[in-house]
Amino acid sequence: METRKLGKIKEDISLLGFGAMRCPRLGEGFDLEQIRDMFDAAVNAGVNYYDTAYVYDNGQNEKLLGELLIDRYPRDRLYVADKMPGWKVSKGGGAAEMMDILDESLERLHTDYVDFYLIHSLSGESWPKLVEKGVGDFLARLRESARVRYIGFSFHDLPEQLPAIVDFFDWDFAQIQLNYFDWEGDQRARGQYEYLTRRGLPVISMESVRGGSLATLPEDALAEAAPRTSSSPAALALRWVASLPNVLTALSGMSSLPQVEENCRTFRDFQPLTAAEYQAVERVMACLREREAVLCTACRYCEDQCPQNIDIPRAMAGLNTHRALQNQASLYNYLRMVKAGQQPRDCLACGACREHCPQKLDIPAHLAELAQALAKHGL
């Protein structure tokens, strides 16, 4: 298994990271037998980085790692990443409440330390609130604690919001949504990656295959890639991310044993993309961009007009992604970022948003299209 050490990270970290968020389910619970086999296959192939979070599966995800991974392998063979959800901390809770969350995670994980600890899902909106809650004191305590080895953050926003966060603390690494679809798109992942690289922070990529949506490309896009690469769409997406030199590990949210086996083969003898394969990615993206897009500029003039508080620019971006990729995974990626009661199906079709849109978009009609696509896929 290919490994890397970057910046302050002195250990050899597997270039493929196991994102445990999408562990397979069986009925009302988890497919424990398959998950155990997945962890075994990954560990035996040399994968040593395993990512979870306090909020995944209402805490059950951490317990899965504790029981099916950490309890079964020598702790020094594993690098465990976990996350502190600032939105779970009360206004007066401060560093003490944050430390309680960490202690609860450690108990669930059956370990007395976490190798990589992240402040979860930061943005330009959430970061000032977290500063007010005392995250500075918490980070200082973490640095002195034996319960955490490396400290970082995960980020979901535009590059312009990064400096305030990066300047606040002496971070060890950062995690961003990074894949070839989002490189120049709404996420502007390129700007995030290049800024973090300039600041000397190793990057951990999440959504490397964009929640699986880049593993199931439309037929016309597949036809564009086929003459230029022998890699599967999933392998091509992972290799694209891992070809970036400042990526410490490329997370993949694997949900079946065959996915683990395929991804491990991809990184067993890792090869960066060739010039022809970069052309394949460019041709795929050109094909996807040809689909008609909703020309939303995310100006947010509509934002205060919606009585349902629907995030209309996010919905328009979600619709554009679905029009391009035409698969269920693209819809799931959108929906998991949307609160209950603020989904496209909750639109009242009142037209207030349309009246304030400088682009004169028929927003209710686009929301109805997105709601219909979600319903078609049972989401």
QUISULDA-V576537 format. One line per field, one symbol per residue. phi: phi as a letter, one per 30 degrees, with the letter a starting at -180 (. if undefined). psi: psi as a letter, one per 20 degrees, with the letter a starting at -180 (. if undefined). A space follows every 50 residues. Layout:
# QUISULDA-V576537
phi->???
psi->???
This chain:
# QUISULDA-V576537
phi->.dbbbbhddcddcddcccdddcedcbidbcdddddddddddddddjdbcb cbaecdhhjddddedddcbddcbedddccccbbcddddddecdidddddd dddddddddibcacdbccddhdaddddedddddjdddddddddccddbcb cbbcbbadedddedddddaddcabbbdbaddcecdedhdedddddddddi cecccchdchijddcbdeeddddddedcacddeddddddddddddcddac dbddbadeddddddddcdbdbeddeddddddddddddddddecdddchdi ddedcddchdddedddddddddddchbdddddddddccddibcedddchd iddddcdddhdddeddddddddddddcic
psi->pprqpqcioiqopphpqoojhkpqqocibqnhghgghgggggghijpjpp paqhipkkihgghghghifhiiqphiiqopprqoohiiprhjgbhghghh gghhghghilrjqpgopqpplqrhghghhhghikhggghghghiqiipgq paqqpmaqhhigghghihqmqhrqproorhhigjbhhlhghgghghghjk oqppprlhjlkihiimqqghhhhhhgiiqiqrgghggghggiiphjogqo ppmpjqghgggghhhhjgmppqqrhhhhhggghghhghiiqpqplpjkhk higjioiikpnghhghhggggghghlrhhhgghghijpqpikrhiipikh jhghhjohikqmghhhhhgghggghhjk.
